[in-house]
Amino acid sequence: DADVTQTPRNRITKTGKRIMLECSQTKGHDRMYWYRQDPGLGLRLIYYSFDVKDINKGEISDGYSVSRQAQAKFSLSLESAIPNQTALYFCATAPASGTGELFFGEGSRLTVL
Amino acid sequence: QKEVEQDPGPLSVPEGAIVSLNCTYSNSAFQYFMWYRQYSRKGPELLMYTYSSGNKEDGRFTAQVDKSSKYISLFIRDSQPSDSATYLCAMSQYGGYQKVTFGTGTKLQVIP
C-alpha cells in the first residue's frame, strides 16, 4: 500500500462546484504539503502544514483552502472551481529534519469544465 | 526570471548513453539540492540529494553542485530504458521554513 494516498485519483467537475481532494499518510511525518503541477510551470506550493495546528499559505493559495484533520490527514478544497484550476495535484509529506526531502502521493488529476 | 531554470527537453538518447541534466538558479541562499524522478502518472520520488557544493554518487547516478556558478547537474551513466522519466531538480534553504523550489522538469527518453 502507498505511504501517501490521495483520493480521488481523477475527477471531472464543472465551474462553480466545490471539490475536496484528500490525502492520508502512514509515514508518521508531521509536515504535509499540497502542490499543483502544470506543464511548463512545474510544481508550485499551494499550502503546507507543519503540524495539526499549523497551516500556512504557499505561493498560489488563492482559490484554495485546506484542513488538517489529524497528523495523518490533510485535505485541499476548491470552494468554487474554475477552469484554470485544472491541473495535477500532489500531496507530499516530510520529516522534520529540514533537508527538503519530500514524499509524494500519486497525484489527483482534476479537470474543471 | 524564475528562481530555478531547467531545460524541459524532451531529451532522447540511445540505451547505454551518458545523460547530463542541468539546472541553474538565482537564489544564493539555497543549501540543499535534490533531483526527483517522476514516471508517467506517478508522483515524484527523490533520487539524489546533496548539501552545499560537491559531488555525490549513487550507482549509475552522480549529482554535482557548483554554488559559485549556481549550477547543478545530474549524470546518468549507462542509461537504461527504465530511466525514461521526467527529472525535476529542486532546492531549499537551510533549516526552518522548508520551502522547496522545483524546476519545471526535463523529460528523458532512453531508446532501446
Interface residues (C-beta under 8 A of the other chain):
Chain A: V4 R31 G40 L41 G42 L43 R44 L45 Y48 G58 F90 A92 A94 G98 T99 G100 E101 L102 F103 F104 G105 E106 G107
Chain B: Q6 P8 Y32 M34 Y36 R41 K42 G43 P44 E45 L46 Y49 Y51 L88 A90 M91 S92 Y94 G95 G96 Q98 K99 V100 F102 G103 T104 G105
